[in-house]
Amino acid sequence: MQPVMSIDDVATAQVLAHPMRLRILGALRQPGSAAGVASELGESRQKVNYHLKELERAGLVRQVDERRTGNFIENLYEAAARSFVVSPRVAW
């Protein structure tokens, strides 16, 4: 995980700006699954999974591992950086 990630485009900044996604990023400073994050945040797994996939598409989280239990595969994710900085150019 890199210490700081600069956000240089509007689309990624919009993904980052959602309050639920900010909470998820905070929870994923350590690797975790959608179910684990959902439990920690008191939200449904489906809701967290939706936002987690949006964060992954934007490159703000990445899959770091997976756990297998029988036929069930649980993906583990981690935030791409400890901190995110939105470039002033995005605000224009």
C-alpha positions in Angstrom: 0.0 0.0 0.0 1.4 3.4 -0.9 1.3 6.2 1.6 -0.5 8.8 -0.5 -2.5 8.5 -3.8 -3.2 11.6 -5.8 -6.6 11.8 -7.5 -6.2 13.6 -10.8 -9.5 13.0 -12.6 -13.1 14.0 -11.9 -14.6 10.4 -12.3 -12.3 9.0 -9.6 -12.9 12.0 -7.3 -16.7 11.4 -7.6 -16.3 7.8 -6.6 -14.1 8.8 -3.7 -16.6 11.5 -2.5 -19.4 9.1 -1.5 -19.7 8.9 2.3 -20.1 5.1 2.4 -17.1 4.6 0.2 -15.0 6.8 2.5 -16.0 4.6 5.4 -15.1 1.5 3.5 -11.7 2.9 2.6 -11.1 3.6 6.3 -12.0 0.0 7.2 -9.7 -1.3 4.5 -6.5 0.1 5.9 -6.0 -3.5 6.8 -7.1 -6.3 4.4 -10.7 -7.3 4.7 -13.7 -8.8 3.0 -17.0 -7.3 2.1 -18.7 -9.3 4.9 -16.1 -8.2 7.4 -16.4 -4.6 6.5 -20.2 -4.8 6.5 -20.1 -6.2 10.0 -17.7 -3.5 11.2 -19.8 -0.7 9.6 -23.2 -2.1 10.6 -24.3 -2.2 6.9 -25.5 -5.1 4.7 -22.9 -7.1 2.8 -24.7 -6.4 -0.5 -24.5 -2.7 0.0 -20.8 -2.8 1.0 -20.0 -5.1 -1.9 -21.6 -2.7 -4.4 -19.5 0.2 -3.2 -16.4 -2.0 -2.9 -16.7 -2.9 -6.6 -17.0 0.8 -7.5 -13.9 1.6 -5.5 -12.1 -1.3 -7.2 -13.1 -0.1 -10.7 -11.7 3.3 -9.8 -8.4 1.8 -8.6 -8.9 3.0 -5.0 -8.9 -0.6 -3.6 -7.3 -3.7 -4.8 -7.8 -7.4 -4.2 -4.9 -8.7 -2.1 -5.9 -12.3 -1.3 -8.8 -14.8 -1.2 -10.0 -17.3 1.4 -11.6 -20.5 0.4 -14.0 -22.4 2.5 -15.5 -25.4 0.7 -17.1 -24.0 -2.5 -17.2 -20.4 -1.1 -14.5 -17.9 -2.1 -14.1 -14.7 -0.1 -12.1 -12.0 -1.7 -9.9 -9.8 0.6 -9.3 -6.2 -0.4 -7.1 -3.4 0.8 -7.2 0.4 0.2 -4.7 1.4 -2.5 -3.2 4.1 -0.2 -3.3 5.2 3.4 -4.4 8.7 2.3 -6.0 10.2 -0.8 -5.4 13.7 -2.0 -7.7 15.3 -4.7 -5.7 17.4 -7.1 -6.7 21.1 -7.2 -7.0 20.7 -11.0 -10.1 18.4 -10.5 -12.0 21.2 -8.7 -12.0 23.4 -11.8 
